[in-house]
Structure formats: C-alpha cells, structure tokens
Amino acid sequence: MLLMSLFGLLVSCTPAPEPYQWPLPEGFPQPSVPADNPMSAAKVELGRYLFYDKALSGNGQQSCASCHQQAFAFAEPQAVSTGSTAERHRRNALALVNVAYNKTLTWAHPDLQQIEQQLLIPMFGEQPVELGISGHEPQVLQQLQRGPYPALFDAAFGDEEVSFQRVTQALASFVRSLVSLQAPFDRYAYQGDDNALTPQQIDGMNLFFSERLECHHCHGGFNFTQSTSHEKQPLDRRPFHNTGMYFTGRQQVEGQGYPDKDRGLAELTMQEGDDGRFRAPTLRNIALTAPYMHDGSVATLEQVLDLYQQGGRELNSGPFIGDGRLHPVKSNFVKGFDLTAEERAAVLAFLQSLTDPHFITNPAHADPWPALTTAGSRSQP
C-alpha cells in the first residue's frame, strides 16, 4: 500500500510535457491532432531531421524533401514526381501548406484523413515506388540509429528506440507544424493592416469572392480550400471536383471522359459521377507551386485562369484530344466568366498576395543536416 502511494506521488509530481505552441494568429482555431500522437517540439524536431534524410529511402537516394521543397512551399517545380528508383509518377506533388487543417489528404482519396496514414504510402508503396522502404526495412532502421538520432528519439519519446511507428509520428508532427499564415492577405484580413494589400489586389480579392467568378466555393475559408477541418469545424464538405480538364476519345461514348491513367476519385468509388474529380488544394502560396492541377499539365497561373474563364479546357492535339467543357459531371461552379484585362490582372495580383515569404525562409522548417555537417557531426550517407 505504501509502495502504491509513493508511486502515485511520484507520478503526480512528474511535470507534464509542455503544450505545443502553434504559430497561429490570435483567435485562430488550432488544428485537430490525433489523441495518440500529441504534438511536441521535440517530436517536430525529430520529424524535421527525418523529412530531410535520404537514409529514409530504401536505396538512400531520396528524402521527403526531394519532392517537397521549402523554396516552393514544399511542392516541387515538376509536372509529376519521380521516385527514388527514377520511376515517374502520374501526379503532381501537392504543396505541404497548412496540411494540419486538411480533412482529406492526397489528390483523390476520401478516406485518408490522418497524416500518419498518408505517410505510409510514400514510405512503403510499391505502385508507384516513392521512398521504396519495402524490402529494406532493417537497413533503414539501422541508418536511423546513427547520430544525432539517439538523442532526438529520446527527447521525443523518452528513450532511443527506433520504430517505423515513431518515424511516422514524428514526420506527421513536422508536417503539421508547416503553418503558413503570414502572407500580405493575412495582415490585411486578420491583423487590420489596411495597407497590406494594394488597391489592385483588393479589387482582385473582391472578384475572387464574388458569385460572378465563384472561386470561393471550392477555395474558401482561411485556408483557401474546401477540405478544411479544425477544433471548431470537425465536419467536411465533399471537396472533390471535376474542373473540365478532359473529355477524351472512347470515354466520351462510355460517359466518362478522363484518361484511364488517372480518373481521380472514380478509381476508388467506382462511380461514374466521380470521374475526374480531384480535391481542391489550398491556394496559399499558389504562386510558388507551379505547375498546376493533379497532373501538372497547366504550366502557369495565367493558364489556370484561362481554364476557369473558359469553363474548362479544350485540347486539339496530343493523346487526350477533346473538350473538357462538355464533361457531363463537370462542377457547376466551373461555368466560365468574362474578365476585362484590368480585372484579370487584379485576380492574378490577389493570388500573389497569398504568398508567405516567412514560410519559405523559416529556419524551423529548413534542412538541419548542413548545420550538423559544418559543426563536425555525422552527415547523411
């Protein structure tokens, strides 16, 4: 009895971990975090080392940061990604911007709702191969026992044990920490700085949020995406849309229309009404994340605006000839609109105001390995 009382006293005297300090403006809701993986600064720091470590791939050739580069808002300037074995993928790398607020993850998967789940795909997936850990698990775990990992795992989890569960928890914590809320738009909208936007950008903002253009229906809210959830908004609206990019060949006869290489949500639901439906990504830092769309087939923001002005896209050459504007399940919000040259320039200027310079230069998000190498510690293999 005395032993139990002493144990209880010891537990009660053990200081609780300090709550993670989210870098949020006053009044912003905190992201929802899984109960079995609470945030901590130590876990975020471990995740940062893992994110930039090529030893996390089966052949030591690639890290998470290879396809998610800070200078490009944790996207990459490639149409589609290339995995660690040089296999080209079919989709464009999504920017990791405010992912902590995403209700659904990846381009077209309604059931991937936690980062810990999603990370298993690039880590262990084989079609396509990304990091390519499958079949190389022992070697990867061995690499994660070199310095400075023992101290980092101990700080994050209370001992030096390395496991893939802990790896995914730390990586998920780092990805959740990638918060971007310091763009000129934020100073204007949330901090009361009336001079943070130019008159042209304000005109563009008013157009963006108008019923005439209807951009805000799919790219609304503080995160500029329909797929948003947080502590005060647990519900999710269906965030997948067909934007009229394709209506091709034989699929027209069958009532589909997107190329067989990627039919979006329909590949999972097997519903024709989901043909070509993809998640509307955040527009934060959108000026940094070209090329655009799920397959990186739209090179510039100007061309993106062209597509929406025209109510979709008509292709007159190449393997996917057809008029996407005629797709039977195209979103009702993609109906086309007219803009004067001045209005068009204003919309593009507003999109530039969503760029957060601090986000792409924040040392807390940057590669930690060069500093270790300079200090004489062990570098990456």
C-alpha positions in Angstrom: 0.0 0.0 0.0 2.8 2.3 0.9 4.6 1.5 -2.3 1.5 2.3 -4.4 1.1 5.6 -2.5 4.7 6.5 -3.2 4.3 5.6 -6.9 1.2 7.8 -7.1 3.0 10.6 -5.5 5.9 10.2 -8.0 3.5 10.3 -11.0 1.7 13.3 -9.7 5.0 15.2 -9.2 6.2 14.3 -12.7 5.9 17.5 -14.8 3.5 17.2 -17.8 5.0 17.9 -21.2 4.6 21.5 -22.2 1.8 22.1 -24.7 3.0 22.6 -28.2 2.9 26.3 -29.2 1.2 26.6 -32.5 2.4 29.7 -34.5 -1.1 31.0 -35.0 -2.5 34.5 -35.1 -4.7 35.4 -32.1 -8.1 33.9 -32.4 -7.3 31.2 -35.0 -8.5 27.7 -34.2 -6.0 25.0 -33.5 -5.7 22.1 -35.9 -7.2 18.8 -34.8 -4.5 16.3 -33.7 -4.8 12.6 -33.1 -5.0 11.7 -29.4 -2.4 9.0 -29.8 0.1 11.4 -31.4 0.1 14.7 -29.5 2.3 17.5 -30.7 5.6 18.3 -29.0 8.5 20.5 -30.0 10.9 17.5 -29.7 8.8 15.3 -31.9 8.6 18.1 -34.6 12.4 18.5 -34.5 12.9 14.7 -34.9 10.5 14.8 -37.8 12.5 17.6 -39.4 15.6 15.5 -39.5 13.7 12.6 -40.9 12.0 14.7 -43.5 15.3 15.8 -45.0 17.2 12.5 -44.5 17.8 10.4 -47.7 18.5 7.4 -45.5 14.7 7.2 -45.1 14.6 5.7 -48.7 15.4 2.1 -49.5 18.3 3.0 -51.7 19.5 6.2 -49.9 18.7 8.3 -52.9 15.7 10.4 -51.8 14.1 12.1 -48.9 10.6 13.5 -48.4 12.2 16.9 -49.2 13.2 15.7 -52.6 9.6 16.2 -53.8 8.5 18.8 -51.2 11.0 21.7 -51.3 10.7 24.6 -48.9 11.5 27.2 -51.6 8.4 26.1 -53.5 6.1 25.9 -50.5 7.0 22.3 -50.0 5.9 21.4 -53.6 8.4 21.0 -56.5 8.7 22.6 -59.9 8.0 19.4 -61.8 4.8 18.3 -63.6 4.9 15.0 -61.8 7.2 13.5 -59.2 10.0 11.0 -59.7 10.5 8.3 -57.0 13.8 7.1 -55.5 14.1 4.4 -58.2 13.6 7.0 -61.0 10.0 5.9 -61.6 7.9 8.8 -62.9 4.6 9.1 -61.1 1.3 10.2 -62.6 0.5 13.1 -60.2 1.9 16.4 -59.2 3.4 16.8 -55.7 0.9 18.7 -53.5 2.3 21.6 -51.5 2.6 20.9 -47.8 0.9 24.1 -46.7 -1.3 24.1 -43.6 -1.8 20.3 -44.0 -2.7 20.2 -40.3 -6.0 21.7 -41.3 -6.7 19.3 -44.1 -9.7 17.0 -43.6 -8.7 14.7 -46.6 -5.2 14.1 -47.9 -3.8 13.4 -51.4 -5.5 14.4 -54.6 -8.3 11.9 -54.6 -8.8 9.7 -51.5 -11.8 10.4 -49.3 -10.7 8.1 -46.5 -7.1 9.3 -45.9 -7.8 11.7 -43.1 -4.7 11.5 -40.9 -1.2 12.3 -41.9 0.1 9.2 -40.1 -1.9 7.1 -42.5 -1.0 9.0 -45.6 2.8 8.8 -44.9 2.7 5.0 -45.2 2.0 5.5 -49.0 5.3 7.3 -49.9 7.2 5.3 -47.4 6.1 1.7 -48.3 4.1 2.0 -51.5 5.2 -0.1 -54.5 2.9 1.1 -57.3 4.5 3.6 -57.7 7.7 3.4 -55.7 8.4 6.6 -53.9 10.8 6.2 -50.9 10.9 2.5 -51.5 11.3 1.3 -48.0 9.5 -2.0 -48.6 12.1 -4.9 -48.5 14.7 -2.6 -47.0 13.2 -2.1 -43.5 16.2 -3.4 -41.4 18.7 -1.3 -43.3 16.6 1.9 -43.0 16.1 1.3 -39.2 19.8 0.8 -38.8 20.6 4.1 -40.5 18.2 5.8 -38.1 20.4 4.8 -35.1 23.3 7.0 -36.2 23.8 10.4 -34.7 22.0 12.6 -33.9 19.0 10.2 -33.8 19.5 8.6 -30.4 19.2 11.9 -28.6 16.4 13.1 -30.8 14.3 9.9 -30.3 15.0 10.1 -26.5 13.8 13.7 -26.4 10.7 13.0 -28.5 9.6 9.6 -27.0 11.6 9.1 -23.7 14.0 6.5 -25.0 16.2 5.8 -28.0 14.0 3.0 -29.5 13.6 3.4 -33.3 10.5 2.1 -35.0 8.5 3.0 -38.1 5.5 3.9 -35.9 7.7 6.5 -34.2 9.1 7.6 -37.5 5.6 8.2 -38.9 4.5 10.0 -35.7 7.5 12.4 -35.8 7.2 13.0 -39.6 3.4 13.7 -39.1 4.2 16.2 -36.3 6.7 18.0 -38.5 4.3 18.2 -41.4 1.6 19.5 -39.1 4.0 22.3 -38.0 4.2 23.7 -41.5 1.8 26.5 -40.8 1.6 29.4 -43.3 -0.4 32.4 -42.1 1.8 35.4 -42.6 1.0 36.4 -46.2 0.0 40.0 -47.0 -3.6 38.8 -47.2 -3.3 37.7 -43.6 -2.1 41.1 -42.4 -5.0 42.7 -44.3 -7.7 40.3 -43.3 -6.8 39.2 -39.8 -4.4 41.8 -38.4 -6.2 45.0 -39.5 -3.4 46.3 -41.8 -5.4 48.2 -44.5 -2.2 48.9 -46.4 -1.1 45.3 -46.6 -2.8 44.8 -50.0 -2.6 47.2 -53.0 -5.8 48.6 -54.4 -5.4 46.2 -57.4 -5.1 43.2 -55.0 -8.2 44.3 -53.1 -10.1 44.5 -56.4 -8.9 41.0 -57.2 -10.0 39.8 -53.8 -13.5 41.1 -54.3 -13.7 39.4 -57.7 -12.3 36.1 -56.2 -15.0 36.1 -53.5 -17.8 37.2 -55.9 -20.6 35.0 -57.2 -19.6 36.1 -60.6 -16.3 34.1 -60.5 -17.3 31.6 -57.8 -13.7 30.7 -56.9 -14.5 30.8 -53.2 -16.9 27.8 -53.4 -14.0 25.4 -53.8 -11.2 27.6 -52.4 -12.9 29.3 -49.5 -12.2 29.9 -45.8 -9.0 30.9 -44.2 -7.1 28.0 -45.8 -8.5 28.6 -49.3 -9.6 25.1 -49.7 -12.9 23.3 -49.2 -11.2 20.4 -47.4 -10.7 22.1 -44.1 -11.2 20.8 -40.5 -10.1 22.1 -37.1 -11.1 22.0 -33.5 -14.2 24.2 -34.2 -15.2 22.6 -37.5 -15.0 18.8 -37.5 -17.3 18.2 -40.4 -16.1 18.1 -44.0 -17.9 19.1 -47.2 -17.2 16.9 -50.2 -14.1 18.6 -51.6 -13.7 16.8 -54.9 -14.5 18.4 -58.2 -14.3 17.8 -61.9 -13.0 21.0 -63.4 -13.4 20.1 -67.1 -9.8 19.4 -68.0 -10.5 16.3 -70.1 -13.3 14.6 -72.1 -11.4 12.2 -74.4 -11.8 9.5 -77.0 -13.7 6.4 -76.3 -14.5 7.5 -72.8 -17.0 10.0 -74.3 -19.0 7.1 -75.6 -19.0 5.4 -72.2 -20.0 8.6 -70.3 -16.7 9.1 -68.6 -14.1 11.3 -70.1 -10.9 11.4 -68.1 -7.8 9.4 -69.3 -7.6 5.9 -68.0 -4.2 6.7 -66.5 -6.0 8.8 -63.8 -9.7 9.0 -63.3 -9.4 10.6 -59.9 -12.0 9.8 -57.2 -13.8 7.3 -59.5 -10.9 4.9 -59.2 -11.8 4.3 -55.6 -15.6 4.8 -55.6 -16.2 3.1 -59.0 -18.9 5.7 -59.6 -19.1 7.3 -63.0 -20.2 10.5 -61.3 -16.8 10.7 -59.7 -14.9 10.6 -63.0 -12.2 13.3 -63.0 -13.0 14.5 -59.5 -9.9 15.7 -57.5 -9.5 17.6 -54.2 -9.4 21.4 -54.4 -5.9 22.2 -53.0 -5.2 25.2 -50.9 -4.3 28.4 -52.8 -1.9 29.6 -50.1 1.5 30.2 -51.7 0.0 29.2 -55.0 2.3 31.5 -57.0 5.2 29.3 -55.8 3.9 25.9 -56.7 3.7 25.7 -60.5 2.9 23.7 -62.5 -0.7 23.1 -61.5 -3.5 20.6 -61.4 -3.3 16.9 -60.5 -1.1 16.0 -63.4 0.9 19.2 -63.6 -0.4 19.8 -67.1 -1.1 23.6 -66.6 2.1 25.5 -66.5 1.3 28.9 -65.1 -1.3 30.8 -63.0 -2.3 32.7 -66.1 -3.1 29.4 -67.8 -5.1 28.3 -64.8 -7.2 31.5 -65.0 -7.6 30.8 -68.7 -9.1 27.4 -67.9 -11.6 28.7 -65.5 -12.6 31.7 -67.7 -13.3 29.2 -70.5 -15.3 26.9 -68.2 -12.9 24.0 -68.8 -10.3 23.1 -71.3 -10.4 22.0 -75.0 -7.4 20.1 -76.3 -6.9 20.0 -80.1 -3.8 17.9 -80.1 -1.9 15.2 -78.2 -3.2 11.9 -76.8 -6.2 13.4 -74.9 -8.0 15.4 -77.6 -11.4 16.5 -76.6 -13.4 19.3 -75.0 -13.4 19.1 -71.2 -16.1 21.7 -71.0 -18.6 19.1 -72.2 -17.9 16.6 -69.5 -21.2 15.5 -68.0 -20.1 15.7 -64.4 -18.1 18.9 -64.6 -18.6 21.1 -61.5 -21.5 23.6 -61.7 -19.0 26.2 -60.3 -16.8 25.8 -63.4 -19.1 27.6 -65.9 -16.8 30.2 -67.4 -16.8 34.0 -67.0 -15.6 37.2 -68.8 -12.9 39.4 -67.4 -11.5 42.7 -68.7 -7.7 42.9 -68.9 -7.7 45.0 -65.8 -9.9 42.6 -63.8 -7.7 39.7 -64.9 -4.6 41.4 -63.7 -6.3 42.2 -60.4 -7.2 38.5 -59.8 -3.7 37.4 -60.5 -2.3 40.1 -58.2 -4.6 38.9 -55.4 -3.3 35.4 -55.8 0.2 36.8 -55.4 -0.9 38.3 -52.1 -1.3 34.7 -50.7 2.5 34.2 -50.8 4.0 34.0 -47.3 7.8 34.9 -47.5 8.4 33.8 -43.9 7.1 30.3 -44.6 9.6 29.6 -47.3 12.6 31.0 -45.3 11.6 29.9 -41.8 14.7 28.2 -40.4 12.5 26.0 -38.2 11.3 24.3 -41.5 14.7 24.1 -43.1 17.1 21.3 -43.7 19.0 20.7 -40.4 21.8 18.5 -41.8 24.1 21.1 -43.3 24.5 22.8 -39.9 25.4 19.4 -38.4 28.0 18.8 -41.1 29.5 22.2 -40.5 29.7 21.5 -36.8 31.6 18.3 -37.4 28.8 15.9 -36.7 28.0 12.9 -38.9 26.3 13.9 -42.2 23.9 12.0 -44.3 25.1 8.8 -46.0 
